[in-house]
Amino acid sequence: MQYGPRFVAVVVGTMTLAACTLEPDYIRPNAPMALPEQNIVSGIPAEDLGWRAFFPGPQLQQLEVADALAARGSLDEQLAAQQALVTASQDAYHLAQMRFRGGVDNYLSELDAQRSLYGAQQQLQIVRLQRFANLVTLYKTLGGGLRESTVSSVPVAD
């Protein structure tokens, strides 16, 4: 089947217009961008400067504290939910044990309940680890941490 030049022109024109309208919208990032001439003195490429070059100390600290507090709230909720899941899994495991010992159920259901309990306990430990890591981050961003101190040497008596 042959297409006429007018049909081809309409199709090409439609495709051109559609391509222009289907183009993704460019959204400028909220983060400040490094310009190549910003850090000529130190010799570090501007792209490698990172956030600390753009935010002064208190502003960056406030941002890190807000992030750590937001994460702490969600981790506390997650920890409570995971503890409830472990408690429910323990109850299910004990029930499965009693059913097996009573001859009502097979051993596979007890093993499945035990596997579920083990998985829930593992997740609980992971959430606890994340929460402690978050507390360390929060402590550090609030200015806490180890301070280097020199220990005076005590003269040893001969």
Secondary structure, 3 states (H helix, E strand, C coil): CCCCHHHHHHHHHHHHHHHHHCCCCCCCCCCCCCCCCCCCCCCCCHHHCCHHHCCCHHHHHHHHHHHHHHHHHHHHHHHHHHHHHHHHHHHHHHHHHHHHHCCCCCHHHHHHHHHHHHHHHHHHHHHHHHHHHHHHHHHHHCCCCCCCCCCCCCCCCC
